[in-house]
Amino acid sequence: MNSVISKDSLKVAVRHATSSGQPIGMVTVCLGRELATAVERFAESTCTIQIQEHLADYGAEDGSVPGGIGSAQPAICLIDFDRDRQSAVSLAEKIHAEAPLVAIFAISSQSQPDLIVQAMRSGSREYLLKPLDSEQLLQAVARVSGSRKQKKENGSGQVFAFIGAKGGSGVTTLVTQAGALLAKTQGKKALILDLHPEFGDAALYLGLRKFHYHSFELLQNTDRLDDELLQSFVLHHPSGVDVIPAPQGASPSYSISSEPNTTLSWLICHQD
């Protein structure tokens, strides 16, 4: 009885966690017939997920992510790590790099700690053990749904671009004071991204002199971008405003690539 109540409560939690109350999409990769059938039955019985596609291969010959994942844009990708672990790890890494919003679920009969760590380092968010336990899967889906809802609720914000018409016009003073004001008096999260290619001094204005990495190095590594990497670039000011500084010195000269994956439009941008 308690198990039934627990599962029913989880189902309700998943439905409330999704913005529309509709099942969230899942693509599976290299599941055997028995496991695929079990996942199908789970989807039918819980109405929390919708199987969008079953893929029979880990990837295309050119090494790209399978088209079914890119075109379907699922919330979850369930990968069997037993059939070919190295290929599964490689696929998880590619999905994590090219489609970071997709939650990767690894499923395997192997429970050795080093294998679990390997899967998690490749980008897997959940590690499920065979035989598939429906409650374990339901809890994992609930966590993904809750995370997606939280991101949607907390993801609102504004971007302000400050561009100086000429040197000495005071734009650095304006952006640093505005950022500090938002952070300290309004309780807002504020991040200044200094995109001046030479002698950007937003960090200097705030008394933040010691740093190793700058904004253009971040832009050059967007294919690896995650929360941990981003935080390594951020400087914290006592007012509450955060800063990703510009390069120090006049050389080498930096420029922003026009490729789509270098766009960081969700940061407050500063260009003097």
FENMOCOR-V514966 format. One record per residue. SS is DSSP state (a for helix, b for strand, c for the rest). Layout:
ss->SS
ss->SS
//
This chain:
ss->c
ss->a
ss->a
ss->a
ss->a
ss->a
ss->a
ss->a
ss->a
ss->a
ss->a
ss->a
ss->a
ss->a
ss->a
ss->a
ss->a
ss->c
ss->c
ss->c
ss->c
ss->c
ss->c
ss->b
ss->b
ss->b
ss->b
ss->b
ss->b
ss->c
ss->c
ss->c
ss->a
ss->a
ss->a
ss->a
ss->a
ss->a
ss->a
ss->a
ss->a
ss->a
ss->a
ss->a
ss->a
ss->a
ss->c
ss->c
ss->b
ss->b
ss->b
ss->b
ss->b
ss->b
ss->b
ss->c
ss->c
ss->c
ss->c
ss->c
ss->c
ss->c
ss->c
ss->c
ss->c
ss->c
ss->a
ss->a
ss->a
ss->a
ss->a
ss->a
ss->c
ss->c
ss->c
ss->b
ss->b
ss->b
ss->b
ss->b
ss->c
ss->c
ss->c
ss->c
ss->a
ss->a
ss->a
ss->a
ss->a
ss->a
ss->a
ss->a
ss->a
ss->a
ss->a
ss->a
ss->a
ss->a
ss->c
ss->c
ss->c
ss->c
ss->b
ss->b
ss->b
ss->b
ss->b
ss->b
ss->c
ss->c
ss->c
ss->c
ss->a
ss->a
ss->a
ss->a
ss->a
ss->a
ss->a
ss->a
ss->a
ss->c
ss->c
ss->b
ss->b
ss->b
ss->b
ss->b
ss->b
ss->c
ss->c
ss->c
ss->c
ss->a
ss->a
ss->a
ss->a
ss->a
ss->a
ss->a
ss->a
ss->a
ss->a
ss->a
ss->a
ss->a
ss->a
ss->a
ss->a
ss->a
ss->a
ss->a
ss->a
ss->a
ss->c
ss->c
ss->c
ss->c
ss->c
ss->c
ss->b
ss->b
ss->b
ss->c
ss->c
ss->c
ss->c
ss->c
ss->c
ss->c
ss->a
ss->a
ss->a
ss->a
ss->a
ss->a
ss->a
ss->a
ss->a
ss->a
ss->a
ss->a
ss->a
ss->a
ss->a
ss->c
ss->c
ss->c
ss->c
ss->c
ss->b
ss->b
ss->b
ss->b
ss->c
ss->c
ss->c
ss->c
ss->c
ss->c
ss->c
ss->a
ss->a
ss->a
ss->a
ss->c
ss->c
ss->c
ss->c
ss->c
ss->c
ss->c
ss->c
ss->c
ss->a
ss->a
ss->a
ss->a
ss->a
ss->c
ss->c
ss->a
ss->a
ss->a
ss->c
ss->c
ss->a
ss->a
ss->a
ss->a
ss->a
ss->a
ss->a
ss->c
ss->b
ss->b
ss->c
ss->c
ss->c
ss->c
ss->c
ss->b
ss->b
ss->b
ss->c
ss->c
ss->c
ss->c
ss->c
ss->c
ss->c
ss->c
ss->c
ss->c
ss->c
ss->c
ss->c
ss->c
ss->c
ss->a
ss->a
ss->a
ss->c
ss->c
ss->c
ss->c
ss->c
ss->b
ss->b
ss->b
ss->b
ss->c
//
